[in-house]
Amino acid sequence: MSEYNLLLTCSGWEDRFIEGLNNNISNHQVDRIVVFNINEFLGRTEKNRAVLHQRFVAHNITEMEVSLLDDVKTWRALENFFKENEIEEKKLMVDITTMPRFLIWFLMHFINRHNNKANYIYYKPNKYEQCSWLTSEAEKPRLVFKHSGISLSDRPTILIIQTGFDIERVYQMIYSYEPKKVFLGAQVGDQFDNMSNNLKKHKEHLQFQEIEYFEMDAFNSPYGNDEIKEIIEKNHDSHNIILSSFGPKPSAVAMFNLSMEFPNVGLSYVIVKSYNDSYSHGINIEDQIFI
């Protein structure tokens, strides 16, 4: 059993939020739990947050609201949170399972800035639903504060995108950045019918000439780091490079670390206002990913 000063997690409507939290505190010694609540999703997460209040009443839990749409407000709130609570040189566990990628990257910034040590945990669902849609109402892509990279006007741009089952956000990235080329990283293996639900859909629906597909494994170390790094190293002296993650979230951790290694490379994310609430079911406790 490992000991942590803080467990950081984000409330969600999926089964994985409550059951993941329960597994984390059952198997690790945690002094304090911080649950981030996305303001725009309070209605959707209400049921699970009620369970949180009933089931974990004996634990030291702090809840903090953050905004999905107002990233400046969220950034400043996190900055103040780390300072006011003296979260420095601490040992943290971060459950990224139901955490939006922008929040993962914001937190990683402040975790590193304040010299904390962190482990990241991710739980797969038992299954994904065969849905006609996953997300809608996508916003324009946003660059992460302090990790926006360097964009030179005389250089073309390439995108390195980890794909998932959602095509709309990939399309939004291509439409907004107008890249010279797109590298799409597809998860290896056939879990969750990956080939038909992921790669095939992207090839059928993305009308963009300059796409190169590559394989990566977000479920096993180093979580796509090596494949993405190889592309960066071949292009960072001649192109503006932007990374984005829409597949399994362990690769979001790898991308952040690469942005630290290559400061000229930017991190970008696409906010969506609407999600299909029933796209995943259950939690696979036995196959958790611990980074």
C-alpha positions as CSV (number, residue, x, y, z in Angstrom):
1,M,0.0,0.0,0.0
2,S,1.5,3.3,-1.1
3,E,1.1,6.5,0.8
4,Y,0.0,9.8,-0.8
5,N,-0.6,13.3,0.6
6,L,-3.3,14.0,-2.0
7,L,-5.5,12.1,-4.4
8,L,-6.8,14.3,-7.2
9,T,-9.8,13.2,-9.3
10,C,-12.6,14.6,-11.3
11,S,-16.3,13.8,-10.9
12,G,-18.0,12.2,-13.8
13,W,-21.2,10.5,-14.8
14,E,-19.5,7.2,-15.6
15,D,-19.3,4.1,-13.4
16,R,-15.6,4.5,-13.4
17,F,-15.6,7.7,-11.2
18,I,-17.1,6.2,-8.0
19,E,-15.6,2.7,-8.4
20,G,-12.2,4.0,-9.4
21,L,-12.2,6.3,-6.3
22,N,-13.2,3.4,-4.1
23,N,-10.4,1.2,-5.4
24,N,-7.9,4.0,-5.0
25,I,-8.6,4.6,-1.4
26,S,-9.0,0.9,-0.6
27,N,-5.5,0.1,-1.9
28,H,-3.6,3.2,-1.0
29,Q,-3.2,5.4,2.1
30,V,-4.4,8.9,1.1
31,D,-4.4,11.8,3.5
32,R,-6.8,14.0,1.5
33,I,-9.0,13.7,-1.5
34,V,-9.7,16.6,-3.9
35,V,-12.6,16.2,-6.3
36,F,-12.8,18.6,-9.2
37,N,-16.3,19.3,-10.4
38,I,-16.8,20.7,-13.9
39,N,-19.2,23.5,-13.5
40,E,-20.9,23.0,-16.9
41,F,-21.5,19.3,-16.1
42,L,-22.9,19.6,-12.6
43,G,-26.3,18.4,-13.7
44,R,-24.8,15.3,-15.4
45,T,-22.6,14.4,-12.4
46,E,-25.3,15.1,-9.7
47,K,-26.2,11.4,-9.2
48,N,-22.6,10.3,-8.8
49,R,-21.7,13.3,-6.6
50,A,-24.6,12.3,-4.3
51,V,-23.1,8.8,-4.0
52,L,-19.8,10.4,-3.3
53,H,-21.3,12.3,-0.3
54,Q,-23.0,9.2,1.1
55,R,-20.4,6.6,0.5
56,F,-17.2,8.4,1.4
57,V,-18.4,10.6,4.2
58,A,-15.6,9.3,6.5
59,H,-12.9,10.5,4.2
60,N,-11.2,13.9,4.1
61,I,-12.7,15.2,0.8
62,T,-12.5,18.7,-0.6
63,E,-14.6,19.6,-3.7
64,M,-13.6,22.3,-6.1
65,E,-15.5,23.7,-9.0
66,V,-13.6,24.4,-12.3
67,S,-14.9,25.7,-15.6
68,L,-14.9,23.8,-18.9
69,L,-15.3,27.0,-21.0
70,D,-13.4,29.6,-19.0
71,D,-9.9,28.2,-19.1
72,V,-8.4,31.4,-17.7
73,K,-10.7,31.2,-14.6
74,T,-9.8,27.5,-14.2
75,W,-6.0,28.2,-14.6
76,R,-6.1,30.9,-11.9
77,A,-8.2,28.8,-9.6
78,L,-5.7,25.9,-9.8
79,E,-2.8,28.3,-9.4
80,N,-4.3,29.7,-6.2
81,F,-5.3,26.2,-5.0
82,F,-1.7,25.0,-5.1
83,K,-0.4,28.1,-3.4
84,E,-3.0,28.4,-0.7
85,N,-2.8,24.7,0.3
86,E,1.0,24.7,0.1
87,I,1.0,21.7,-2.3
88,E,4.7,21.6,-2.9
89,E,7.1,18.7,-2.7
90,K,4.2,16.4,-2.0
91,K,3.4,12.9,-3.2
92,L,0.2,12.9,-5.3
93,M,-2.0,10.4,-7.0
94,V,-4.0,11.7,-10.0
95,D,-6.9,9.6,-11.3
96,I,-7.2,10.8,-14.9
97,T,-10.0,8.3,-15.9
98,T,-12.9,10.8,-15.9
99,M,-10.7,14.0,-16.1
100,P,-10.8,16.2,-19.3
101,R,-7.5,16.5,-21.0
102,F,-7.3,20.2,-20.4
103,L,-7.5,19.6,-16.7
104,I,-4.9,16.8,-16.8
105,W,-2.5,19.2,-18.5
106,F,-3.3,22.1,-16.3
107,L,-2.7,20.0,-13.2
108,M,0.5,18.5,-14.6
109,H,1.8,22.0,-15.1
110,F,1.3,23.0,-11.4
111,I,2.4,19.6,-10.1
112,N,5.7,20.0,-11.9
113,R,6.0,23.7,-11.1
114,H,5.7,23.1,-7.4
115,N,8.1,20.1,-7.4
116,N,5.6,17.5,-6.5
117,K,5.9,13.8,-7.4
118,A,2.9,12.2,-9.0
119,N,1.5,8.9,-10.1
120,Y,-1.2,8.8,-12.6
121,I,-3.9,6.1,-12.7
122,Y,-6.4,5.2,-15.4
123,Y,-9.2,2.6,-15.5
124,K,-10.6,1.1,-18.6
125,P,-14.3,0.5,-18.8
126,N,-15.7,-3.0,-19.2
127,K,-17.2,-2.1,-22.5
128,Y,-18.0,0.8,-24.9
129,E,-21.5,1.2,-26.3
130,Q,-21.9,1.1,-30.1
131,C,-23.1,4.8,-30.4
132,S,-24.0,6.8,-33.5
133,W,-22.3,9.8,-31.9
134,L,-19.9,10.4,-29.0
135,T,-19.6,14.2,-28.8
136,S,-21.1,17.3,-30.3
137,E,-20.9,21.1,-30.1
138,A,-17.1,21.2,-30.4
139,E,-15.4,24.5,-29.7
140,K,-12.4,25.7,-31.6
141,P,-9.1,24.2,-30.4
142,R,-7.2,25.9,-27.6
143,L,-3.6,25.9,-26.7
144,V,-2.5,25.1,-23.2
145,F,-1.2,28.1,-21.2
146,K,2.6,27.9,-20.8
147,H,2.7,24.9,-23.2
148,S,1.6,26.5,-26.5
149,G,4.9,25.9,-28.2
150,I,6.5,28.3,-30.7
151,S,4.8,29.0,-34.0
152,L,6.9,30.7,-36.7
153,S,5.1,32.3,-39.6
154,D,7.7,30.9,-42.2
155,R,7.2,27.3,-41.1
156,P,4.4,25.0,-42.1
157,T,2.4,23.2,-39.3
158,I,2.0,19.6,-38.6
159,L,-0.4,18.0,-36.2
160,I,0.3,14.8,-34.2
161,I,-3.0,13.5,-33.0
162,Q,-3.8,10.4,-30.9
163,T,-7.1,9.2,-32.2
164,G,-10.0,7.7,-30.3
165,F,-13.5,6.8,-31.4
166,D,-14.4,10.5,-31.8
167,I,-13.9,12.0,-35.3
168,E,-15.5,15.4,-34.8
169,R,-12.7,16.8,-32.6
170,V,-10.0,15.6,-35.0
171,Y,-11.8,17.3,-37.9
172,Q,-12.0,20.5,-35.8
173,M,-8.2,20.4,-35.3
174,I,-7.6,20.0,-39.0
175,Y,-10.1,22.7,-40.0
176,S,-8.7,25.2,-37.5
177,Y,-5.0,24.8,-37.9
178,E,-4.9,24.0,-41.6
179,P,-1.8,21.9,-41.3
180,K,0.6,20.8,-44.0
181,K,0.4,17.2,-42.7
182,V,-1.4,15.2,-40.0
183,F,0.0,12.3,-38.2
184,L,-2.8,10.2,-36.7
185,G,-1.8,7.7,-34.0
186,A,-4.1,4.7,-33.8
187,Q,-4.2,2.3,-30.8
188,V,-2.7,-1.1,-31.6
189,G,-4.8,-4.2,-31.0
190,D,-8.4,-5.1,-31.5
191,Q,-9.8,-4.3,-28.0
192,F,-13.2,-2.6,-28.0
193,D,-13.4,-3.3,-31.8
194,N,-10.7,-0.7,-32.2
195,M,-10.1,-1.3,-35.9
196,S,-13.7,-0.7,-37.0
197,N,-14.6,1.9,-34.4
198,N,-11.5,4.0,-34.7
199,L,-9.1,3.7,-37.6
200,K,-11.7,2.7,-40.2
201,K,-14.0,5.6,-39.4
202,H,-11.2,8.1,-39.6
203,K,-10.1,6.8,-43.0
204,E,-13.6,6.9,-44.3
205,H,-14.7,10.3,-43.0
206,L,-11.6,12.6,-42.9
207,Q,-11.3,14.3,-46.2
208,F,-7.7,15.4,-46.0
209,Q,-5.0,14.4,-48.3
210,E,-1.9,14.6,-46.2
211,I,-2.6,12.1,-43.4
212,E,-0.1,9.5,-42.2
213,Y,-1.2,6.8,-39.8
214,F,1.0,5.3,-37.2
215,E,0.5,2.7,-34.5
216,M,0.9,3.5,-30.8
217,D,0.0,1.8,-27.6
218,A,-1.6,4.0,-25.0
219,F,-2.2,1.1,-22.6
220,N,1.4,0.1,-22.1
221,S,4.6,1.9,-21.2
222,P,5.8,4.3,-22.6
223,Y,2.2,5.1,-23.7
224,G,3.0,6.3,-27.2
225,N,6.0,8.4,-26.1
226,D,8.5,6.8,-28.4
227,E,6.4,6.9,-31.6
228,I,5.4,10.5,-31.1
229,K,9.0,11.5,-30.1
230,E,10.3,10.0,-33.3
231,I,8.0,12.2,-35.4
232,I,8.9,15.3,-33.4
233,E,12.6,14.7,-33.8
234,K,12.2,14.4,-37.6
235,N,10.2,17.6,-37.9
236,H,10.9,20.1,-35.0
237,D,13.7,22.0,-36.9
238,S,11.5,22.6,-39.9
239,H,7.8,22.7,-38.8
240,N,5.5,24.1,-36.1
241,I,4.3,21.1,-34.2
242,I,1.0,20.7,-32.2
243,L,0.1,17.6,-30.2
244,S,-3.4,16.6,-29.2
245,S,-5.0,13.5,-27.6
246,F,-8.4,12.1,-28.2
247,G,-7.8,8.4,-27.4
248,P,-6.9,6.6,-24.1
249,K,-5.7,9.2,-21.6
250,P,-2.4,7.7,-20.6
251,S,-1.0,9.2,-23.8
252,A,-2.0,12.6,-22.7
253,V,0.5,12.2,-19.9
254,A,3.2,11.2,-22.4
255,M,2.4,14.2,-24.6
256,F,2.7,16.6,-21.7
257,N,6.2,15.2,-20.9
258,L,7.2,15.5,-24.5
259,S,6.1,19.2,-24.5
260,M,8.4,19.7,-21.5
261,E,11.3,18.0,-23.4
262,F,10.5,20.0,-26.6
263,P,9.3,23.4,-25.5
264,N,8.7,24.5,-29.1
265,V,6.0,21.9,-29.4
266,G,2.5,23.0,-28.4
267,L,-0.4,21.1,-26.7
268,S,-3.9,21.7,-27.9
269,Y,-7.3,20.5,-26.9
270,V,-10.9,20.7,-28.1
271,I,-13.7,21.4,-25.7
272,V,-17.0,19.8,-26.4
273,K,-20.2,20.8,-24.7
274,S,-22.1,17.6,-25.2
275,Y,-21.2,14.0,-24.6
276,N,-23.1,10.8,-25.0
277,D,-23.6,9.8,-21.4
278,S,-24.0,6.0,-22.2
279,Y,-20.9,5.4,-24.3
280,S,-19.0,3.4,-21.6
281,H,-20.1,0.9,-19.0
282,G,-18.6,-0.5,-15.9
283,I,-14.9,-0.5,-14.8
284,N,-12.1,-3.0,-15.4
285,I,-10.4,-2.9,-12.0
286,E,-8.0,-5.7,-12.8
287,D,-6.5,-3.9,-15.8
288,Q,-5.7,-0.5,-14.4
289,I,-2.9,1.6,-15.7
290,F,-0.5,3.0,-13.2
291,I,2.1,5.6,-14.5
